Amino acid sequence: MNRFLFAVNGDPAAAIKLYQLNIQLSQNLFGNIGIFEDLNQVRKLRNRIAHHEPLCFNSDNQISTIETIKNYQIIIKYIEWLGYLPEKLFLEIDEVSRINKDIISIGRDT
C-alpha cells in the first residue's frame, strides 16, 4: 500500500481508490489476455488444417479429438459473443459432432 500512498502524496482515500482501480485494470487486462490465448489456440488449429496435419490424434499418437473439440467450443463461444447463433450461422454445414463421434468409434475399435 505504501507505493499507492506515495503516488498520491500520502492521501489514504486516494491511495485506496488508486489501489481499487489498479485491481479493476488488472482484472480487465487478464480477461483480454484470456481472449488472446483462446484466439491463439484457434490460430494453431487453423494452421494445422492449412498444413493438412491430422486433427484426430493426441501428442501420444492415440486417437483423440479432445483438443480439436476444445478449439471448436472456443470458436462457438466467440461466435455467440459476437451476437450470432452458431446453429443459424452454420445452418446444415456443421458436421463436427457427427465426425467426432465417428472418429471416437474408430478409436474404440482399435
N, C-alpha and C positions, 0 to 999 in steps of 0.2 A: 504494500500500500504506500510505502514511502516514495516510490517512483511517481505515483499519481499525485501525492501531496506536493512533491517538489515541482511537478509540471504546472500546478495551479497555484503556486506561491503559498502553500500551506492552508488553503481553504478546504476544510474537511467535506463540506457539502459538494463542492465542485469536484473534489477527488473521488468521492463515491459515484457521482454522476459519470465522470470520465471512466471509472472502472466498469460501471454497468454498460456504457456504450461500447467499451472495448470487448466485453463479453458478447454483446449482440453482434458486433462486427466479426468476431471470431466464428460465431455460430453460422452467420451468413456465408462467410468465406468457406467454411468447412462444407456446407451444403453445396456450394458451387464446385468445390473440389470433387465431391462425390459425383456430380454430373459429368465432369471431365473424365473421371475414372470409368464411369459407365460407358461413355461415348468412345473411350479408348478401347474398351473391350469389344464394342461393336465394330470399330475400325479393324481390329485384329481379325475378327470373324470375316469381315468384308475382304481383307487381304487373303485369307485362307481360301475363300471362294474364288477370288480373282486368279489365284495361283493354282487352282484345281487341286488343292490339298484335301484329304479326306476329313470329314466332319464327324464321323461316327466312331472314332477311336479316342481313348484317353491317352495319357502320357505313357502308360504301360502297354500300349498297343492292344488293349482289350476293347471289345465293342461297348461303347458308351456314348450317349448323346447328352450327358448331363451339362457339359459346358455350352454346347450348342443351344440347348433349351434355355439355359440361364440367359444367354445373349438374346434369344428370341423374346423372352419375357422383358428384358430391358427395352427392346425395340417397341414392344406393345405398350410398356409403361410410358414411354415418351410420345408415342402416337396419341395416347389418351391425354397426356399432359398438354399436348398441342391443341386439344379440344376435338379430336376426331374419334369416331367409333371404329376400332380396328375391323370389326366384322363387316361394316359398311364399306370401309376403305378397300379392304381386300376382296370383298364380295366372295366369289367362289374360287379364287386363285390360291388361297392359303391352304396348303396341304401339309403343313409342318407336323401337326398332331398325328395325322394318318401315317406319314412317312416315319415318324419317330416310333410309333407302335410297330411298324413293320421291321425296323432295324432292331428294336428290342427283342422281338420274337425270334429273329435270326440269331441273336446273341444267346438266347436260351437254348436254341437247338444245338449249339456247338459245344 
